[in-house]
């Protein structure tokens, strides 16, 4: 254990109190830089030179290690703290060395990915740090037998090394081809285009995550069978969409899958009509509030609302931008899109929808015996209400039930619930009984 000032000035009572050991950082070294420019990691040392005791030095060294990982150039980083030596060494000087192992020139991965009520096989090929300052390019592809397929070529550039380091700004450009199936309405959409995205964090009072995107794409609507109502056929064919999208997220929950406390607020707003032949405005908002009770019980209250409106340039609202209410992620006890307007027996989506949910999560009985395994499971009790194309409660839908929720690696949740629809419309497609759902954002 180092002594204060390395001159024995610390007393016996304080020699283990690291905050009383005076320090001065004389030098910071970052080794292992092969393709990376030195200026990309220089700001990593800013906080270390401001420390004046050994406790702060160790905490700042760990923070700097995390920062170097965020730069996206190292596979792993180790930290070594030693006394300063040489002609320039000060009496209380220390030297901090970070030994990094840069990522290989090309990396590949394959695995599964959890979406909203679907799973997919995902492959990715990445060339990291191609220009020496964190710039990377990747080719990503995903395949799902149920709904969505995606192919994307993406280039992104972080600006974590600038004076806006705490805001974590990042700029990306991607070219994509995405296919979405809407089996309940018997159509699919194929989008081909490009997207420019700028994201950053702001910490003025609260920590917010912002994203501003510009998207230009060709949206092609095709039919899945021949017996499709004319109201859906009328949307077929390719159309050009040019839009701006802004999203903001506030999240102070203590966990993403099974939080016990905290608040999540999320808003996404689109304006389409900067060019092309599609014009509309769309806004969605999602909220989640968690309250710990007793004996491991947690109450959760969720809500989501969405509105899509015409603009003065709108000739027809695109069917693939409408909202589908119902399903295991929104209004349980109803099939996906089964709680909305219907044309000739086929759901066509709604211009507005709202949905709320009250939940009670409880640990399994005998959870104390199987602590590690039981931490991934919760008993789940819920009550959902919602409606489409109306913000009134006069003809709202509702359902209640109970089931089992399972955590998947802090990224997604599986639910198996027994659902009992309470209020419904005659055209709704209900599911009275067991319902399976998987996703990362539930109501």
GICORPE-V738078 format. One record per residue. N is the residue number from 0. RES is the residue in three letters. SS is DSSP state (alpha for helix, beta for strand, coil for the rest). PHI is phi as a letter, one per 30 degrees, with the letter a starting at -180 (999 if undefined). BURIAL is b if it has 9 or more other C-alpha atoms within 8 Angstrom, else e. Layout:
BEGIN
n/res/ss/phi/burial
N/RES/SS/PHI/BURIAL
N/RES/SS/PHI/BURIAL
END
This chain:
BEGIN
n/res/ss/phi/burial
0/UNK/coil/999/e
1/UNK/coil/d/e
2/UNK/coil/c/b
3/UNK/alpha/e/b
4/UNK/alpha/i/b
5/UNK/alpha/h/b
6/UNK/coil/b/e
7/UNK/coil/i/e
8/UNK/coil/d/e
9/UNK/coil/d/b
10/UNK/coil/d/e
11/UNK/coil/d/e
12/UNK/coil/d/e
13/UNK/coil/c/e
14/UNK/coil/d/b
15/UNK/coil/c/e
16/UNK/coil/d/e
17/UNK/alpha/d/b
18/UNK/alpha/d/b
19/UNK/alpha/c/b
20/UNK/coil/c/b
21/UNK/beta/d/b
22/UNK/coil/b/b
23/UNK/beta/b/b
24/UNK/beta/d/b
25/UNK/beta/d/b
26/UNK/beta/a/e
27/UNK/beta/b/b
28/UNK/beta/c/e
29/UNK/beta/b/b
30/UNK/beta/c/e
31/UNK/coil/j/e
32/UNK/coil/d/b
33/UNK/coil/c/e
34/UNK/coil/c/e
35/UNK/coil/d/b
36/UNK/coil/d/b
37/UNK/alpha/d/e
38/UNK/alpha/d/e
39/UNK/alpha/d/b
40/UNK/coil/c/b
41/UNK/alpha/d/b
42/UNK/alpha/d/b
43/UNK/alpha/d/b
44/UNK/alpha/d/b
45/UNK/coil/e/e
46/UNK/coil/d/b
47/UNK/alpha/d/b
48/UNK/alpha/d/b
49/UNK/alpha/c/e
50/UNK/coil/d/b
51/UNK/coil/b/b
52/UNK/beta/b/b
53/UNK/alpha/d/b
54/UNK/alpha/d/b
55/UNK/alpha/d/b
56/UNK/alpha/d/b
57/UNK/alpha/d/e
58/UNK/alpha/d/e
59/UNK/alpha/d/b
60/UNK/alpha/d/b
61/UNK/alpha/d/b
62/UNK/alpha/d/e
63/UNK/alpha/d/b
64/UNK/alpha/d/b
65/UNK/alpha/d/e
66/UNK/alpha/d/b
67/UNK/alpha/d/b
68/UNK/alpha/d/b
69/UNK/alpha/d/e
70/UNK/coil/d/b
71/UNK/coil/i/b
72/UNK/coil/b/b
73/UNK/beta/c/b
74/UNK/beta/d/b
75/UNK/beta/a/e
76/UNK/beta/b/b
77/UNK/beta/c/e
78/UNK/beta/b/b
79/UNK/beta/b/e
80/UNK/beta/c/e
81/UNK/beta/b/e
82/UNK/beta/d/e
83/UNK/coil/d/b
84/UNK/coil/b/e
85/UNK/coil/j/e
86/UNK/coil/d/e
87/UNK/coil/c/e
88/UNK/coil/d/b
89/UNK/coil/c/e
90/UNK/coil/e/e
91/UNK/coil/c/b
92/UNK/beta/d/b
93/UNK/beta/b/b
94/UNK/beta/b/b
95/UNK/beta/c/b
96/UNK/beta/b/b
97/UNK/beta/c/b
98/UNK/beta/c/b
99/UNK/beta/c/b
100/UNK/beta/c/b
101/UNK/beta/d/b
102/UNK/coil/d/e
103/UNK/coil/d/e
104/UNK/coil/d/e
105/UNK/coil/b/e
106/UNK/beta/b/b
107/UNK/beta/b/e
108/UNK/beta/b/e
109/UNK/beta/b/e
110/UNK/beta/l/e
111/UNK/beta/c/e
112/UNK/beta/b/e
113/UNK/beta/c/b
114/UNK/coil/c/b
115/UNK/coil/d/b
116/UNK/coil/i/b
117/UNK/coil/a/b
118/UNK/beta/c/b
119/UNK/beta/b/b
120/UNK/beta/d/b
121/UNK/beta/b/b
122/UNK/beta/b/b
123/UNK/beta/b/b
124/UNK/beta/b/b
125/UNK/beta/b/b
126/UNK/beta/c/b
127/UNK/coil/d/b
128/UNK/coil/h/b
129/UNK/coil/d/b
130/UNK/coil/c/e
131/UNK/coil/j/b
132/UNK/coil/b/b
133/UNK/coil/i/b
134/UNK/coil/d/b
135/UNK/beta/b/b
136/UNK/beta/b/b
137/UNK/beta/b/b
138/UNK/beta/c/b
139/UNK/beta/b/b
140/UNK/beta/b/b
141/UNK/beta/b/b
142/UNK/beta/b/b
143/UNK/coil/b/b
144/UNK/coil/d/e
145/UNK/coil/c/e
146/UNK/coil/b/b
147/UNK/beta/c/b
148/UNK/beta/b/b
149/UNK/beta/b/b
150/UNK/beta/b/b
151/UNK/beta/b/b
152/UNK/beta/c/b
153/UNK/beta/b/b
154/UNK/beta/b/b
155/UNK/beta/b/b
156/UNK/beta/b/b
157/UNK/beta/d/b
158/UNK/coil/b/b
159/UNK/coil/d/b
160/UNK/coil/d/b
161/UNK/coil/d/e
162/UNK/coil/d/e
163/UNK/coil/c/b
164/UNK/alpha/e/b
165/UNK/alpha/d/e
166/UNK/alpha/d/b
167/UNK/coil/h/b
168/UNK/coil/d/b
169/UNK/beta/a/b
170/UNK/beta/c/b
171/UNK/beta/b/b
172/UNK/beta/b/b
173/UNK/beta/b/b
174/UNK/beta/c/b
175/UNK/beta/b/b
176/UNK/beta/b/b
177/UNK/beta/b/b
178/UNK/beta/b/b
179/UNK/beta/b/b
180/UNK/beta/c/b
181/UNK/beta/c/b
182/UNK/alpha/d/e
183/UNK/alpha/d/e
184/UNK/alpha/c/b
185/UNK/coil/i/b
186/UNK/beta/b/b
187/UNK/beta/b/b
188/UNK/beta/c/b
189/UNK/beta/b/b
190/UNK/beta/c/b
191/UNK/beta/b/b
192/UNK/beta/l/b
193/UNK/beta/b/b
194/UNK/beta/b/b
195/UNK/beta/c/b
196/UNK/beta/b/b
197/UNK/beta/b/b
198/UNK/beta/b/b
199/UNK/beta/a/b
200/UNK/beta/c/b
201/UNK/beta/b/b
202/UNK/beta/b/e
203/UNK/coil/c/e
204/UNK/coil/i/e
205/UNK/coil/b/e
206/UNK/beta/d/b
207/UNK/beta/c/b
208/UNK/beta/c/b
209/UNK/beta/c/b
210/UNK/beta/b/b
211/UNK/beta/b/b
212/UNK/beta/b/b
213/UNK/beta/b/b
214/UNK/beta/b/b
215/UNK/beta/b/b
216/UNK/beta/a/b
217/UNK/beta/c/b
218/UNK/beta/c/b
219/UNK/beta/c/b
220/UNK/beta/c/b
221/UNK/beta/b/b
222/UNK/beta/c/b
223/UNK/coil/c/e
224/UNK/coil/a/e
225/UNK/coil/d/e
226/UNK/coil/c/e
227/UNK/coil/c/b
228/UNK/coil/e/b
229/UNK/alpha/d/e
230/UNK/alpha/d/e
231/UNK/alpha/c/b
232/UNK/alpha/e/b
233/UNK/coil/d/e
234/UNK/coil/c/b
235/UNK/coil/d/b
236/UNK/beta/j/e
237/UNK/beta/d/e
238/UNK/beta/b/b
239/UNK/beta/c/b
240/UNK/beta/c/b
241/UNK/beta/b/b
242/UNK/beta/b/b
243/UNK/beta/c/b
244/UNK/beta/b/b
245/UNK/beta/b/b
246/UNK/beta/b/b
247/UNK/beta/b/b
248/UNK/beta/b/b
249/UNK/beta/c/b
250/UNK/beta/b/b
251/UNK/coil/b/e
252/UNK/coil/d/b
253/UNK/coil/d/e
254/UNK/coil/a/e
255/UNK/coil/c/e
256/UNK/coil/c/b
257/UNK/coil/c/e
258/UNK/coil/d/b
259/UNK/coil/c/b
260/UNK/coil/a/b
261/UNK/beta/j/b
262/UNK/beta/b/b
263/UNK/beta/b/b
264/UNK/beta/b/b
265/UNK/beta/b/b
266/UNK/beta/b/b
267/UNK/beta/b/b
268/UNK/beta/b/b
269/UNK/beta/b/b
270/UNK/beta/b/b
271/UNK/beta/c/b
272/UNK/beta/k/b
273/UNK/beta/d/e
274/UNK/beta/l/b
275/UNK/beta/i/b
276/UNK/coil/b/e
277/UNK/coil/b/b
278/UNK/coil/b/b
279/UNK/beta/a/b
280/UNK/beta/b/b
281/UNK/beta/b/b
282/UNK/beta/b/b
283/UNK/beta/b/b
284/UNK/beta/b/b
285/UNK/beta/b/b
286/UNK/beta/b/b
287/UNK/beta/b/b
288/UNK/beta/b/b
289/UNK/beta/c/b
290/UNK/beta/b/b
291/UNK/beta/d/b
292/UNK/coil/c/e
293/UNK/coil/a/e
294/UNK/coil/h/e
295/UNK/coil/i/e
296/UNK/coil/d/b
297/UNK/beta/b/b
298/UNK/beta/c/b
299/UNK/beta/b/b
300/UNK/beta/b/b
301/UNK/beta/b/b
302/UNK/beta/a/b
303/UNK/beta/b/b
304/UNK/beta/b/b
305/UNK/beta/b/b
306/UNK/beta/b/b
307/UNK/beta/b/b
308/UNK/beta/b/b
309/UNK/coil/d/b
310/UNK/coil/c/e
311/UNK/coil/d/e
312/UNK/coil/c/e
313/UNK/coil/d/b
314/UNK/coil/c/e
315/UNK/coil/a/e
316/UNK/coil/d/b
317/UNK/coil/d/e
318/UNK/alpha/d/b
319/UNK/alpha/d/e
320/UNK/alpha/c/e
321/UNK/coil/d/b
322/UNK/beta/c/b
323/UNK/coil/c/b
324/UNK/coil/c/b
325/UNK/coil/j/b
326/UNK/coil/k/b
327/UNK/coil/d/b
328/UNK/coil/c/b
329/UNK/coil/b/b
330/UNK/coil/c/b
331/UNK/coil/d/b
332/UNK/coil/i/b
333/UNK/beta/b/b
334/UNK/coil/d/b
335/UNK/coil/e/b
336/UNK/coil/i/b
337/UNK/coil/d/b
338/UNK/coil/b/b
339/UNK/coil/a/b
340/UNK/coil/d/b
341/UNK/beta/b/b
342/UNK/beta/b/b
343/UNK/coil/h/e
344/UNK/coil/i/e
345/UNK/beta/c/b
346/UNK/beta/d/b
347/UNK/coil/b/b
348/UNK/coil/i/b
349/UNK/beta/b/b
350/UNK/coil/d/b
351/UNK/beta/b/b
352/UNK/beta/a/b
353/UNK/beta/b/b
354/UNK/beta/a/b
355/UNK/beta/b/b
356/UNK/beta/b/b
357/UNK/beta/c/b
358/UNK/beta/b/b
359/UNK/beta/b/b
360/UNK/beta/c/b
361/UNK/beta/b/b
362/UNK/coil/d/b
363/UNK/coil/d/b
364/UNK/coil/d/e
365/UNK/coil/i/e
366/UNK/coil/d/b
367/UNK/coil/d/e
368/UNK/coil/d/e
369/UNK/coil/c/e
370/UNK/alpha/d/e
371/UNK/alpha/d/e
372/UNK/alpha/d/e
373/UNK/alpha/d/b
374/UNK/coil/d/b
375/UNK/coil/c/b
376/UNK/beta/b/b
377/UNK/beta/b/b
378/UNK/beta/d/b
379/UNK/beta/b/b
380/UNK/beta/b/b
381/UNK/beta/b/b
382/UNK/beta/b/b
383/UNK/beta/c/b
384/UNK/beta/b/b
385/UNK/beta/a/b
386/UNK/beta/a/b
387/UNK/beta/b/b
388/UNK/coil/h/b
389/UNK/coil/a/e
390/UNK/coil/c/b
391/UNK/coil/d/e
392/UNK/coil/c/e
393/UNK/coil/d/e
394/UNK/coil/c/e
395/UNK/coil/d/b
396/UNK/beta/c/b
397/UNK/beta/a/b
398/UNK/beta/a/b
399/UNK/beta/b/b
400/UNK/beta/l/b
401/UNK/beta/a/b
402/UNK/beta/a/b
403/UNK/beta/b/b
404/UNK/beta/c/b
405/UNK/beta/b/b
406/UNK/beta/d/b
407/UNK/beta/c/b
408/UNK/coil/h/e
409/UNK/coil/h/e
410/UNK/coil/b/b
411/UNK/beta/a/b
412/UNK/beta/b/b
413/UNK/beta/c/b
414/UNK/beta/b/b
415/UNK/beta/b/b
416/UNK/beta/c/b
417/UNK/beta/c/b
418/UNK/beta/c/b
419/UNK/beta/b/b
420/UNK/beta/d/b
421/UNK/beta/c/e
422/UNK/beta/c/e
423/UNK/coil/a/b
424/UNK/coil/c/e
425/UNK/coil/d/e
426/UNK/coil/c/e
427/UNK/coil/d/b
428/UNK/coil/c/e
429/UNK/beta/c/b
430/UNK/coil/b/b
431/UNK/coil/d/b
432/UNK/beta/k/b
433/UNK/beta/d/b
434/UNK/beta/b/b
435/UNK/beta/c/b
436/UNK/beta/b/b
437/UNK/beta/b/b
438/UNK/beta/l/b
439/UNK/coil/b/b
440/UNK/coil/b/e
441/UNK/coil/c/e
442/UNK/coil/c/b
END
